[in-house]
């Protein structure tokens, strides 16, 4: 019997803004580099694995806000989500120390230029970036949205928390050119249409979350609908069929069904 791989903790943020010309949400998404060994070439939300450095930040309460009542695991998922989003998009969900306002776009850009590349290359730590810039992570901006675990039997598995957050004003974001090769602000409708036409490659969890997100007409409505909601963990049960694979997820998780047929490469 094959050994079951332990899933790695990971986080992702669905950064949201209201579309200027129509009553739709837009979400920041990136195209993963084709040489990346997980979801290569796919259109995804910014995110990645929680690392040791995220847990080191937990000990310094001055570096984050709204950590009350959260255990170490919950804190590490949130801190990792903000760090990964900064690394992959340049968007920083933080406040200057002593301020109640999110960092403005100009200062965020300065921090990005000075620290993002070095952070991605492992030449500095996120803890150092925060300490040197006087930033406090805005954990209160994150609204838990979903919790997915890669099915058993896969060679790479992730235990991933999805969070919603309103994008800080005028922080537009851009891909890093390393792990991702393109980035766009796109409505869930447009992303899903691109998945259908072949313009985009959408992983199964991404598709499900885009369909669910597309039911909300504004950022405010999306955040309000999710705030305080119970999160049902989704670990798809995968079985092989004559044409590909069948995935079963809990109906109570609130997605667009329970049983899904996906192709061999889906």
QUICOR-V69424 format. One record per residue. N is the residue number from 1. RES is the residue in three letters. SS is DSSP state (H for helix, E for strand, L for the rest). OMEGA is omega as a letter, one per 30 degrees, with the letter a starting at -180 (none if undefined). D_LAST is the distance of its C-alpha to the last C-alpha in whole Angstrom. Layout:
N|RES|SS|OMEGA|D_LAST / N|RES|SS|OMEGA|D_LAST
//
This chain:
1|UNK|L|a|25 / 2|UNK|L|l|23 / 3|UNK|L|l|24 / 4|UNK|L|a|22 / 5|UNK|L|l|21 / 6|UNK|L|a|22 / 7|UNK|L|l|20 / 8|UNK|E|l|22 / 9|UNK|E|a|23 / 10|UNK|E|a|21 / 11|UNK|E|l|22 / 12|UNK|E|l|21 / 13|UNK|E|l|23 / 14|UNK|E|l|22 / 15|UNK|E|a|25 / 16|UNK|E|l|26 / 17|UNK|E|l|29 / 18|UNK|E|l|30 / 19|UNK|L|a|30 / 20|UNK|L|a|33 / 21|UNK|L|a|33 / 22|UNK|L|a|31 / 23|UNK|L|l|31 / 24|UNK|L|l|27 / 25|UNK|E|l|26 / 26|UNK|E|a|24 / 27|UNK|E|a|22 / 28|UNK|E|a|22 / 29|UNK|E|a|19 / 30|UNK|E|l|18 / 31|UNK|E|a|16 / 32|UNK|E|l|16 / 33|UNK|L|a|18 / 34|UNK|L|a|16 / 35|UNK|L|l|18 / 36|UNK|L|a|17 / 37|UNK|L|l|15 / 38|UNK|L|a|13 / 39|UNK|L|l|11 / 40|UNK|L|l|12 / 41|UNK|L|a|13 / 42|UNK|L|l|11 / 43|UNK|E|a|13 / 44|UNK|E|l|14 / 45|UNK|L|l|18 / 46|UNK|L|l|20 / 47|UNK|E|l|21 / 48|UNK|E|a|21 / 49|UNK|E|l|22 / 50|UNK|L|a|26 / 51|UNK|L|a|28 / 52|UNK|H|a|32 / 53|UNK|H|l|34 / 54|UNK|H|a|32 / 55|UNK|H|l|34 / 56|UNK|H|l|37 / 57|UNK|H|a|37 / 58|UNK|H|a|37 / 59|UNK|L|a|41 / 60|UNK|L|a|42 / 61|UNK|H|a|42 / 62|UNK|H|a|44 / 63|UNK|H|l|40 / 64|UNK|E|l|38 / 65|UNK|E|l|39 / 66|UNK|L|l|39 / 67|UNK|L|a|38 / 68|UNK|L|l|40 / 69|UNK|L|a|39 / 70|UNK|L|l|36 / 71|UNK|L|a|36 / 72|UNK|H|a|35 / 73|UNK|H|a|31 / 74|UNK|H|l|31 / 75|UNK|H|a|32 / 76|UNK|H|l|30 / 77|UNK|H|a|27 / 78|UNK|H|l|29 / 79|UNK|H|l|31 / 80|UNK|H|l|28 / 81|UNK|H|a|26 / 82|UNK|H|l|29 / 83|UNK|H|a|29 / 84|UNK|H|l|25 / 85|UNK|H|l|26 / 86|UNK|H|l|29 / 87|UNK|H|a|28 / 88|UNK|H|a|24 / 89|UNK|H|a|26 / 90|UNK|L|l|30 / 91|UNK|L|a|30 / 92|UNK|L|l|32 / 93|UNK|L|a|33 / 94|UNK|E|l|36 / 95|UNK|E|l|40 / 96|UNK|E|a|43 / 97|UNK|L|l|45 / 98|UNK|L|a|47 / 99|UNK|L|l|46 / 100|UNK|L|a|44 / 101|UNK|L|l|42 / 102|UNK|E|l|39 / 103|UNK|L|a|39 / 104|UNK|L|a|40 / 105|UNK|H|a|38 / 106|UNK|H|l|41 / 107|UNK|H|l|41 / 108|UNK|H|l|37 / 109|UNK|H|l|37 / 110|UNK|H|l|40 / 111|UNK|H|l|38 / 112|UNK|H|a|35 / 113|UNK|H|a|37 / 114|UNK|H|a|39 / 115|UNK|H|a|37 / 116|UNK|H|a|33 / 117|UNK|H|a|33 / 118|UNK|H|l|35 / 119|UNK|H|a|33 / 120|UNK|H|a|30 / 121|UNK|L|l|32 / 122|UNK|L|a|33 / 123|UNK|L|l|36 / 124|UNK|L|l|37 / 125|UNK|L|l|36 / 126|UNK|H|l|35 / 127|UNK|H|l|38 / 128|UNK|H|l|40 / 129|UNK|H|a|39 / 130|UNK|H|a|39 / 131|UNK|H|a|43 / 132|UNK|H|a|44 / 133|UNK|H|a|43 / 134|UNK|L|a|44 / 135|UNK|E|l|41 / 136|UNK|E|a|40 / 137|UNK|E|a|36 / 138|UNK|E|a|36 / 139|UNK|H|a|34 / 140|UNK|H|l|35 / 141|UNK|H|a|33 / 142|UNK|L|l|30 / 143|UNK|E|l|29 / 144|UNK|E|a|26 / 145|UNK|E|a|23 / 146|UNK|E|l|21 / 147|UNK|E|a|20 / 148|UNK|E|l|17 / 149|UNK|E|l|17 / 150|UNK|L|a|14 / 151|UNK|L|l|14 / 152|UNK|L|a|16 / 153|UNK|L|l|16 / 154|UNK|L|a|14 / 155|UNK|L|l|16 / 156|UNK|L|a|16 / 157|UNK|L|l|16 / 158|UNK|E|l|17 / 159|UNK|E|a|20 / 160|UNK|E|l|19 / 161|UNK|E|l|22 / 162|UNK|E|l|21 / 163|UNK|E|l|24 / 164|UNK|E|l|25 / 165|UNK|E|l|28 / 166|UNK|E|l|30 / 167|UNK|L|l|30 / 168|UNK|L|a|33 / 169|UNK|L|l|35 / 170|UNK|L|l|35 / 171|UNK|L|a|33 / 172|UNK|L|l|30 / 173|UNK|L|l|28 / 174|UNK|L|l|27 / 175|UNK|L|a|24 / 176|UNK|L|a|26 / 177|UNK|L|a|25 / 178|UNK|L|l|24 / 179|UNK|L|l|21 / 180|UNK|E|a|20 / 181|UNK|E|l|21 / 182|UNK|E|l|21 / 183|UNK|E|a|22 / 184|UNK|E|l|22 / 185|UNK|E|a|24 / 186|UNK|E|l|22 / 187|UNK|L|l|22 / 188|UNK|H|l|19 / 189|UNK|H|a|19 / 190|UNK|H|l|19 / 191|UNK|H|a|16 / 192|UNK|H|l|14 / 193|UNK|H|l|16 / 194|UNK|H|l|15 / 195|UNK|H|l|11 / 196|UNK|H|a|12 / 197|UNK|H|a|14 / 198|UNK|L|l|12 / 199|UNK|L|l|14 / 200|UNK|L|l|12 / 201|UNK|L|a|9 / 202|UNK|L|l|8 / 203|UNK|L|a|7 / 204|UNK|H|l|7 / 205|UNK|H|l|11 / 206|UNK|H|l|12 / 207|UNK|H|a|11 / 208|UNK|H|a|13 / 209|UNK|H|l|16 / 210|UNK|H|l|16 / 211|UNK|H|l|17 / 212|UNK|H|a|19 / 213|UNK|H|a|21 / 214|UNK|L|l|21 / 215|UNK|L|a|24 / 216|UNK|L|a|26 / 217|UNK|L|a|28 / 218|UNK|L|l|30 / 219|UNK|H|l|30 / 220|UNK|H|l|32 / 221|UNK|H|l|31 / 222|UNK|H|a|28 / 223|UNK|H|a|30 / 224|UNK|H|a|32 / 225|UNK|H|a|30 / 226|UNK|H|a|28 / 227|UNK|L|l|31 / 228|UNK|L|a|32 / 229|UNK|L|l|30 / 230|UNK|L|a|29 / 231|UNK|L|l|25 / 232|UNK|L|l|23 / 233|UNK|L|l|21 / 234|UNK|E|l|18 / 235|UNK|L|a|16 / 236|UNK|L|l|14 / 237|UNK|E|a|15 / 238|UNK|E|l|12 / 239|UNK|E|l|13 / 240|UNK|E|l|12 / 241|UNK|L|a|13 / 242|UNK|L|a|14 / 243|UNK|L|a|11 / 244|UNK|E|a|8 / 245|UNK|E|l|8 / 246|UNK|E|l|10 / 247|UNK|E|l|11 / 248|UNK|E|l|14 / 249|UNK|L|a|16 / 250|UNK|L|l|19 / 251|UNK|H|a|21 / 252|UNK|H|l|23 / 253|UNK|H|l|21 / 254|UNK|L|l|21 / 255|UNK|L|a|18 / 256|UNK|L|l|17 / 257|UNK|L|a|17 / 258|UNK|L|a|17 / 259|UNK|E|a|14 / 260|UNK|E|l|11 / 261|UNK|E|l|9 / 262|UNK|E|a|5 / 263|UNK|E|a|5 / 264|UNK|L|a|6 / 265|UNK|L|a|4 / 266|UNK|L|none|0
//
